[in-house]
């Protein structure tokens, strides 16, 4: 089952707070900037840094090409923190 669109609008990478690519057919979220893949298990994104998988050059290229071909959904844009949080 695919993640709900409303959930995709709020998901961000736990490390850089940027958007992720969601691959429904691979049941994963991917951060191409950090080359980290997060699994989705039972419709629950596993966004724990310790559980992220770092992907190599070939896998990164495959995922980016797949996203460029329109076979991924991009999640929320970068979250801006108020200056009081810094």
GUMARFI-373794 format. One record per atom (N, C-alpha, C): atom name; x, y, z; residue number from 1. Coordinates in nm, 4 decimals. Layout:
BEGIN
<pt atom="CA" X="X" Y="Y" Z="Z" n="NUM"/>
...
! end
This chain:
BEGIN
<pt atom="N" X="0.0842" Y="-0.1182" Z="0.0000" n="1"/>
<pt atom="CA" X="0.0000" Y="0.0000" Z="0.0000" n="1"/>
<pt atom="C" X="0.0886" Y="0.1244" Z="0.0000" n="1"/>
<pt atom="N" X="0.0497" Y="0.2257" Z="-0.0721" n="2"/>
<pt atom="CA" X="0.1253" Y="0.3504" Z="-0.0822" n="2"/>
<pt atom="C" X="0.1000" Y="0.4397" Z="0.0385" n="2"/>
<pt atom="N" X="0.1996" Y="0.5233" Z="0.0673" n="3"/>
<pt atom="CA" X="0.1821" Y="0.6218" Z="0.1735" n="3"/>
<pt atom="C" X="0.0798" Y="0.7252" Z="0.1287" n="3"/>
<pt atom="N" X="0.0047" Y="0.7765" Z="0.2222" n="4"/>
<pt atom="CA" X="-0.0967" Y="0.8765" Z="0.1904" n="4"/>
<pt atom="C" X="-0.0316" Y="1.0074" Z="0.1491" n="4"/>
<pt atom="N" X="-0.0955" Y="1.0761" Z="0.0568" n="5"/>
<pt atom="CA" X="-0.0436" Y="1.2033" Z="0.0059" n="5"/>
<pt atom="C" X="-0.0273" Y="1.3054" Z="0.1185" n="5"/>
<pt atom="N" X="-0.1190" Y="1.3060" Z="0.2135" n="6"/>
<pt atom="CA" X="-0.1094" Y="1.4021" Z="0.3244" n="6"/>
<pt atom="C" X="0.0150" Y="1.3770" Z="0.4091" n="6"/>
<pt atom="N" X="0.0553" Y="1.2509" Z="0.4224" n="7"/>
<pt atom="CA" X="0.1766" Y="1.2187" Z="0.4976" n="7"/>
<pt atom="C" X="0.3003" Y="1.2640" Z="0.4205" n="7"/>
<pt atom="N" X="0.2984" Y="1.2469" Z="0.2901" n="8"/>
<pt atom="CA" X="0.4135" Y="1.2866" Z="0.2083" n="8"/>
<pt atom="C" X="0.4397" Y="1.4362" Z="0.2147" n="8"/>
<pt atom="N" X="0.3379" Y="1.5151" Z="0.2425" n="9"/>
<pt atom="CA" X="0.3565" Y="1.6608" Z="0.2482" n="9"/>
<pt atom="C" X="0.4316" Y="1.7053" Z="0.3725" n="9"/>
<pt atom="N" X="0.4427" Y="1.6192" Z="0.4732" n="10"/>
<pt atom="CA" X="0.5099" Y="1.6597" Z="0.5970" n="10"/>
<pt atom="C" X="0.6399" Y="1.5843" Z="0.6243" n="10"/>
<pt atom="N" X="0.6697" Y="1.4820" Z="0.5451" n="11"/>
<pt atom="CA" X="0.7913" Y="1.4045" Z="0.5691" n="11"/>
<pt atom="C" X="0.9153" Y="1.4804" Z="0.5229" n="11"/>
<pt atom="N" X="1.0212" Y="1.4707" Z="0.6021" n="12"/>
<pt atom="CA" X="1.1497" Y="1.5316" Z="0.5684" n="12"/>
<pt atom="C" X="1.2603" Y="1.4432" Z="0.6240" n="12"/>
<pt atom="N" X="1.3787" Y="1.4576" Z="0.5700" n="13"/>
<pt atom="CA" X="1.4933" Y="1.3808" Z="0.6185" n="13"/>
<pt atom="C" X="1.5250" Y="1.4235" Z="0.7620" n="13"/>
<pt atom="N" X="1.5478" Y="1.3286" Z="0.8515" n="14"/>
<pt atom="CA" X="1.5779" Y="1.3638" Z="0.9892" n="14"/>
<pt atom="C" X="1.7163" Y="1.4276" Z="1.0065" n="14"/>
<pt atom="N" X="1.8023" Y="1.4154" Z="0.9070" n="15"/>
<pt atom="CA" X="1.9371" Y="1.4705" Z="0.9183" n="15"/>
<pt atom="C" X="1.9431" Y="1.6140" Z="0.8657" n="15"/>
<pt atom="N" X="1.9088" Y="1.6345" Z="0.7380" n="16"/>
<pt atom="CA" X="1.9223" Y="1.7691" Z="0.6806" n="16"/>
<pt atom="C" X="1.7893" Y="1.8425" Z="0.6660" n="16"/>
<pt atom="N" X="1.6812" Y="1.7805" Z="0.7098" n="17"/>
<pt atom="CA" X="1.5466" Y="1.8389" Z="0.7083" n="17"/>
<pt atom="C" X="1.4969" Y="1.8721" Z="0.5683" n="17"/>
<pt atom="N" X="1.5602" Y="1.8160" Z="0.4668" n="18"/>
<pt atom="CA" X="1.5202" Y="1.8388" Z="0.3286" n="18"/>
<pt atom="C" X="1.4200" Y="1.7369" Z="0.2798" n="18"/>
<pt atom="N" X="1.3760" Y="1.7572" Z="0.1575" n="19"/>
<pt atom="CA" X="1.2761" Y="1.6677" Z="0.0990" n="19"/>
<pt atom="C" X="1.3361" Y="1.5311" Z="0.0681" n="19"/>
<pt atom="N" X="1.2480" Y="1.4355" Z="0.0524" n="20"/>
<pt atom="CA" X="1.2857" Y="1.2979" Z="0.0214" n="20"/>
<pt atom="C" X="1.2145" Y="1.2555" Z="-0.1064" n="20"/>
<pt atom="N" X="1.2647" Y="1.1527" Z="-0.1688" n="21"/>
<pt atom="CA" X="1.1976" Y="1.0915" Z="-0.2828" n="21"/>
<pt atom="C" X="1.1314" Y="0.9630" Z="-0.2341" n="21"/>
<pt atom="N" X="1.0041" Y="0.9478" Z="-0.2645" n="22"/>
<pt atom="CA" X="0.9307" Y="0.8285" Z="-0.2238" n="22"/>
<pt atom="C" X="0.9132" Y="0.7370" Z="-0.3438" n="22"/>
<pt atom="N" X="0.9617" Y="0.6146" Z="-0.3305" n="23"/>
<pt atom="CA" X="0.9475" Y="0.5123" Z="-0.4335" n="23"/>
<pt atom="C" X="0.8481" Y="0.4092" Z="-0.3824" n="23"/>
<pt atom="N" X="0.7252" Y="0.4206" Z="-0.4308" n="24"/>
<pt atom="CA" X="0.6175" Y="0.3328" Z="-0.3869" n="24"/>
<pt atom="C" X="0.6485" Y="0.1865" Z="-0.4166" n="24"/>
<pt atom="N" X="0.7019" Y="0.1587" Z="-0.5356" n="25"/>
<pt atom="CA" X="0.7278" Y="0.0202" Z="-0.5735" n="25"/>
<pt atom="C" X="0.8436" Y="-0.0425" Z="-0.4963" n="25"/>
<pt atom="N" X="0.9293" Y="0.0393" Z="-0.4372" n="26"/>
<pt atom="CA" X="1.0409" Y="-0.0113" Z="-0.3577" n="26"/>
<pt atom="C" X="1.0172" Y="0.0060" Z="-0.2080" n="26"/>
<pt atom="N" X="0.9055" Y="0.0662" Z="-0.1737" n="27"/>
<pt atom="CA" X="0.8655" Y="0.0914" Z="-0.0354" n="27"/>
<pt atom="C" X="0.9808" Y="0.1567" Z="0.0422" n="27"/>
<pt atom="N" X="1.0277" Y="0.2701" Z="-0.0132" n="28"/>
<pt atom="CA" X="1.1379" Y="0.3398" Z="0.0523" n="28"/>
<pt atom="C" X="1.1334" Y="0.4885" Z="0.0226" n="28"/>
<pt atom="N" X="1.1998" Y="0.5628" Z="0.1106" n="29"/>
<pt atom="CA" X="1.2210" Y="0.7066" Z="0.0947" n="29"/>
<pt atom="C" X="1.3702" Y="0.7264" Z="0.0769" n="29"/>
<pt atom="N" X="1.4088" Y="0.8200" Z="-0.0100" n="30"/>
<pt atom="CA" X="1.5503" Y="0.8373" Z="-0.0411" n="30"/>
<pt atom="C" X="1.5898" Y="0.9840" Z="-0.0373" n="30"/>
<pt atom="N" X="1.7037" Y="1.0112" Z="0.0261" n="31"/>
<pt atom="CA" X="1.7611" Y="1.1448" Z="0.0274" n="31"/>
<pt atom="C" X="1.8814" Y="1.1428" Z="-0.0668" n="31"/>
<pt atom="N" X="1.8667" Y="1.1999" Z="-0.1875" n="32"/>
<pt atom="CA" X="1.9774" Y="1.1962" Z="-0.2827" n="32"/>
<pt atom="C" X="2.0948" Y="1.2849" Z="-0.2435" n="32"/>
<pt atom="N" X="2.0722" Y="1.3839" Z="-0.1596" n="33"/>
<pt atom="CA" X="2.1815" Y="1.4722" Z="-0.1172" n="33"/>
<pt atom="C" X="2.2783" Y="1.3987" Z="-0.0261" n="33"/>
<pt atom="N" X="2.2253" Y="1.3154" Z="0.0624" n="34"/>
<pt atom="CA" X="2.3084" Y="1.2409" Z="0.1575" n="34"/>
<pt atom="C" X="2.3259" Y="1.0946" Z="0.1179" n="34"/>
<pt atom="N" X="2.2555" Y="1.0543" Z="0.0118" n="35"/>
<pt atom="CA" X="2.2579" Y="0.9154" Z="-0.0357" n="35"/>
<pt atom="C" X="2.2146" Y="0.8170" Z="0.0731" n="35"/>
<pt atom="N" X="2.1051" Y="0.8514" Z="0.1394" n="36"/>
<pt atom="CA" X="2.0506" Y="0.7656" Z="0.2452" n="36"/>
<pt atom="C" X="1.9113" Y="0.7201" Z="0.2077" n="36"/>
<pt atom="N" X="1.8874" Y="0.5920" Z="0.2280" n="37"/>
<pt atom="CA" X="1.7563" Y="0.5330" Z="0.2010" n="37"/>
<pt atom="C" X="1.6932" Y="0.4931" Z="0.3339" n="37"/>
<pt atom="N" X="1.5649" Y="0.5264" Z="0.3469" n="38"/>
<pt atom="CA" X="1.4868" Y="0.4915" Z="0.4656" n="38"/>
<pt atom="C" X="1.3751" Y="0.3969" Z="0.4215" n="38"/>
<pt atom="N" X="1.3608" Y="0.2890" Z="0.4883" n="39"/>
<pt atom="CA" X="1.2573" Y="0.1901" Z="0.4560" n="39"/>
<pt atom="C" X="1.1218" Y="0.2348" Z="0.5097" n="39"/>
<pt atom="N" X="1.0182" Y="0.1836" Z="0.4467" n="40"/>
<pt atom="CA" X="0.8804" Y="0.2015" Z="0.4935" n="40"/>
<pt atom="C" X="0.8314" Y="0.0622" Z="0.5268" n="40"/>
<pt atom="N" X="0.7920" Y="0.0426" Z="0.6506" n="41"/>
<pt atom="CA" X="0.7505" Y="-0.0891" Z="0.6968" n="41"/>
<pt atom="C" X="0.6075" Y="-0.0824" Z="0.7497" n="41"/>
<pt atom="N" X="0.5198" Y="-0.1613" Z="0.6936" n="42"/>
<pt atom="CA" X="0.3773" Y="-0.1607" Z="0.7310" n="42"/>
<pt atom="C" X="0.3189" Y="-0.0201" Z="0.7241" n="42"/>
<pt atom="N" X="0.3511" Y="0.0500" Z="0.6165" n="43"/>
<pt atom="CA" X="0.3031" Y="0.1876" Z="0.5917" n="43"/>
<pt atom="C" X="0.3548" Y="0.2891" Z="0.6927" n="43"/>
<pt atom="N" X="0.4620" Y="0.2573" Z="0.7630" n="44"/>
<pt atom="CA" X="0.5218" Y="0.3491" Z="0.8602" n="44"/>
<pt atom="C" X="0.6650" Y="0.3794" Z="0.8163" n="44"/>
<pt atom="N" X="0.6949" Y="0.5054" Z="0.7826" n="45"/>
<pt atom="CA" X="0.8317" Y="0.5408" Z="0.7453" n="45"/>
<pt atom="C" X="0.9272" Y="0.5225" Z="0.8636" n="45"/>
<pt atom="N" X="1.0366" Y="0.4550" Z="0.8387" n="46"/>
<pt atom="CA" X="1.1375" Y="0.4298" Z="0.9423" n="46"/>
<pt atom="C" X="1.2466" Y="0.5355" Z="0.9279" n="46"/>
<pt atom="N" X="1.2222" Y="0.6540" Z="0.9834" n="47"/>
<pt atom="CA" X="1.3120" Y="0.7678" Z="0.9665" n="47"/>
<pt atom="C" X="1.4114" Y="0.7821" Z="1.0809" n="47"/>
<pt atom="N" X="1.4652" Y="0.6725" Z="1.1248" n="48"/>
<pt atom="CA" X="1.5688" Y="0.6752" Z="1.2278" n="48"/>
<pt atom="C" X="1.7047" Y="0.6749" Z="1.1589" n="48"/>
<pt atom="N" X="1.7896" Y="0.7678" Z="1.1975" n="49"/>
<pt atom="CA" X="1.9204" Y="0.7810" Z="1.1347" n="49"/>
<pt atom="C" X="1.9987" Y="0.6504" Z="1.1439" n="49"/>
<pt atom="N" X="1.9889" Y="0.5823" Z="1.2567" n="50"/>
<pt atom="CA" X="2.0631" Y="0.4580" Z="1.2778" n="50"/>
<pt atom="C" X="2.0173" Y="0.3465" Z="1.1840" n="50"/>
<pt atom="N" X="1.8956" Y="0.3542" Z="1.1336" n="51"/>
<pt atom="CA" X="1.8425" Y="0.2496" Z="1.0467" n="51"/>
<pt atom="C" X="1.8528" Y="0.2843" Z="0.8984" n="51"/>
<pt atom="N" X="1.9030" Y="0.4033" Z="0.8673" n="52"/>
<pt atom="CA" X="1.9163" Y="0.4439" Z="0.7278" n="52"/>
<pt atom="C" X="2.0243" Y="0.3619" Z="0.6593" n="52"/>
<pt atom="N" X="2.0038" Y="0.3382" Z="0.5314" n="53"/>
<pt atom="CA" X="2.1004" Y="0.2642" Z="0.4516" n="53"/>
<pt atom="C" X="2.1715" Y="0.3637" Z="0.3595" n="53"/>
<pt atom="N" X="2.3029" Y="0.3659" Z="0.3631" n="54"/>
<pt atom="CA" X="2.3801" Y="0.4482" Z="0.2712" n="54"/>
<pt atom="C" X="2.3975" Y="0.3704" Z="0.1414" n="54"/>
<pt atom="N" X="2.3653" Y="0.4340" Z="0.0288" n="55"/>
<pt atom="CA" X="2.3738" Y="0.3643" Z="-0.0986" n="55"/>
<pt atom="C" X="2.4995" Y="0.4060" Z="-0.1746" n="55"/>
<pt atom="N" X="2.5481" Y="0.3158" Z="-0.2572" n="56"/>
<pt atom="CA" X="2.6674" Y="0.3400" Z="-0.3381" n="56"/>
<pt atom="C" X="2.6357" Y="0.4188" Z="-0.4641" n="56"/>
<pt atom="N" X="2.7386" Y="0.4440" Z="-0.5424" n="57"/>
<pt atom="CA" X="2.7257" Y="0.5254" Z="-0.6633" n="57"/>
<pt atom="C" X="2.6269" Y="0.4673" Z="-0.7641" n="57"/>
<pt atom="N" X="2.6342" Y="0.3381" Z="-0.7890" n="58"/>
<pt atom="CA" X="2.5454" Y="0.2763" Z="-0.8887" n="58"/>
<pt atom="C" X="2.3990" Y="0.2836" Z="-0.8463" n="58"/>
<pt atom="N" X="2.3737" Y="0.2538" Z="-0.7202" n="59"/>
<pt atom="CA" X="2.2347" Y="0.2581" Z="-0.6695" n="59"/>
<pt atom="C" X="2.1836" Y="0.4020" Z="-0.6679" n="59"/>
<pt atom="N" X="2.2678" Y="0.4956" Z="-0.6298" n="60"/>
<pt atom="CA" X="2.2296" Y="0.6369" Z="-0.6306" n="60"/>
<pt atom="C" X="2.1893" Y="0.6791" Z="-0.7727" n="60"/>
<pt atom="N" X="2.2728" Y="0.6460" Z="-0.8706" n="61"/>
<pt atom="CA" X="2.2428" Y="0.6809" Z="-1.0098" n="61"/>
<pt atom="C" X="2.1117" Y="0.6181" Z="-1.0554" n="61"/>
<pt atom="N" X="2.0875" Y="0.4933" Z="-1.0176" n="62"/>
<pt atom="CA" X="1.9634" Y="0.4261" Z="-1.0554" n="62"/>
<pt atom="C" X="1.8417" Y="0.4972" Z="-0.9975" n="62"/>
<pt atom="N" X="1.8503" Y="0.5332" Z="-0.8696" n="63"/>
<pt atom="CA" X="1.7376" Y="0.5993" Z="-0.8043" n="63"/>
<pt atom="C" X="1.7131" Y="0.7392" Z="-0.8600" n="63"/>
<pt atom="N" X="1.8190" Y="0.8133" Z="-0.8868" n="64"/>
<pt atom="CA" X="1.8039" Y="0.9476" Z="-0.9436" n="64"/>
<pt atom="C" X="1.7441" Y="0.9388" Z="-1.0842" n="64"/>
<pt atom="N" X="1.7912" Y="0.8445" Z="-1.1639" n="65"/>
<pt atom="CA" X="1.7349" Y="0.8261" Z="-1.2984" n="65"/>
<pt atom="C" X="1.5872" Y="0.7888" Z="-1.2910" n="65"/>
<pt atom="N" X="1.5541" Y="0.7040" Z="-1.1973" n="66"/>
<pt atom="CA" X="1.4146" Y="0.6619" Z="-1.1791" n="66"/>
<pt atom="C" X="1.3278" Y="0.7819" Z="-1.1401" n="66"/>
<pt atom="N" X="1.3795" Y="0.8664" Z="-1.0516" n="67"/>
<pt atom="CA" X="1.3052" Y="0.9866" Z="-1.0106" n="67"/>
<pt atom="C" X="1.2886" Y="1.0825" Z="-1.1282" n="67"/>
<pt atom="N" X="1.3926" Y="1.0997" Z="-1.2063" n="68"/>
<pt atom="CA" X="1.3857" Y="1.1880" Z="-1.3243" n="68"/>
<pt atom="C" X="1.2839" Y="1.1372" Z="-1.4260" n="68"/>
<pt atom="N" X="1.2647" Y="1.0069" Z="-1.4290" n="69"/>
<pt atom="CA" X="1.1672" Y="0.9472" Z="-1.5207" n="69"/>
<pt atom="C" X="1.0244" Y="0.9588" Z="-1.4664" n="69"/>
<pt atom="N" X="1.0088" Y="1.0223" Z="-1.3510" n="70"/>
<pt atom="CA" X="0.8757" Y="1.0437" Z="-1.2949" n="70"/>
<pt atom="C" X="0.8224" Y="0.9277" Z="-1.2144" n="70"/>
<pt atom="N" X="0.9104" Y="0.8392" Z="-1.1708" n="71"/>
<pt atom="CA" X="0.8655" Y="0.7216" Z="-1.0965" n="71"/>
<pt atom="C" X="0.8912" Y="0.7347" Z="-0.9471" n="71"/>
<pt atom="N" X="0.8910" Y="0.8596" Z="-0.8982" n="72"/>
<pt atom="CA" X="0.9056" Y="0.8880" Z="-0.7549" n="72"/>
<pt atom="C" X="0.8234" Y="1.0118" Z="-0.7235" n="72"/>
<pt atom="N" X="0.7874" Y="1.0244" Z="-0.5975" n="73"/>
<pt atom="CA" X="0.7144" Y="1.1411" Z="-0.5498" n="73"/>
<pt atom="C" X="0.8051" Y="1.2149" Z="-0.4523" n="73"/>
<pt atom="N" X="0.8176" Y="1.3449" Z="-0.4712" n="74"/>
<pt atom="CA" X="0.8999" Y="1.4237" Z="-0.3790" n="74"/>
<pt atom="C" X="0.8159" Y="1.4683" Z="-0.2613" n="74"/>
<pt atom="N" X="0.8733" Y="1.4540" Z="-0.1417" n="75"/>
<pt atom="CA" X="0.8027" Y="1.4967" Z="-0.0207" n="75"/>
<pt atom="C" X="0.8223" Y="1.6466" Z="-0.0015" n="75"/>
<pt atom="N" X="0.7902" Y="1.6932" Z="0.1149" n="76"/>
<pt atom="CA" X="0.7939" Y="1.8349" Z="0.1490" n="76"/>
<pt atom="C" X="0.9272" Y="1.9016" Z="0.1141" n="76"/>
<pt atom="N" X="0.9238" Y="2.0283" Z="0.0996" n="77"/>
<pt atom="CA" X="1.0459" Y="2.1063" Z="0.0780" n="77"/>
<pt atom="C" X="1.1186" Y="2.1242" Z="0.2113" n="77"/>
<pt atom="N" X="1.2353" Y="2.1811" Z="0.2038" n="78"/>
<pt atom="CA" X="1.3177" Y="2.2042" Z="0.3223" n="78"/>
<pt atom="C" X="1.2395" Y="2.2799" Z="0.4291" n="78"/>
<pt atom="N" X="1.2515" Y="2.2334" Z="0.5512" n="79"/>
<pt atom="CA" X="1.1849" Y="2.2962" Z="0.6643" n="79"/>
<pt atom="C" X="1.2729" Y="2.4098" Z="0.7147" n="79"/>
<pt atom="N" X="1.2173" Y="2.5265" Z="0.7232" n="80"/>
<pt atom="CA" X="1.2937" Y="2.6406" Z="0.7740" n="80"/>
<pt atom="C" X="1.2695" Y="2.6539" Z="0.9241" n="80"/>
<pt atom="N" X="1.3782" Y="2.6591" Z="0.9972" n="81"/>
<pt atom="CA" X="1.3683" Y="2.6731" Z="1.1417" n="81"/>
<pt atom="C" X="1.3653" Y="2.8209" Z="1.1786" n="81"/>
<pt atom="N" X="1.2823" Y="2.8581" Z="1.2733" n="82"/>
<pt atom="CA" X="1.2844" Y="2.9970" Z="1.3215" n="82"/>
<pt atom="C" X="1.4231" Y="3.0282" Z="1.3789" n="82"/>
<pt atom="N" X="1.4633" Y="3.1533" Z="1.3673" n="83"/>
<pt atom="CA" X="1.5961" Y="3.1914" Z="1.4160" n="83"/>
<pt atom="C" X="1.6119" Y="3.1657" Z="1.5655" n="83"/>
<pt atom="N" X="1.5023" Y="3.1607" Z="1.6381" n="84"/>
<pt atom="CA" X="1.5103" Y="3.1333" Z="1.7818" n="84"/>
<pt atom="C" X="1.5517" Y="2.9891" Z="1.8112" n="84"/>
<pt atom="N" X="1.5441" Y="2.8994" Z="1.7120" n="85"/>
<pt atom="CA" X="1.5820" Y="2.7593" Z="1.7311" n="85"/>
<pt atom="C" X="1.7315" Y="2.7378" Z="1.7127" n="85"/>
<pt atom="N" X="1.8010" Y="2.8343" Z="1.6571" n="86"/>
<pt atom="CA" X="1.9435" Y="2.8155" Z="1.6252" n="86"/>
<pt atom="C" X="2.0314" Y="2.8390" Z="1.7431" n="86"/>
! end
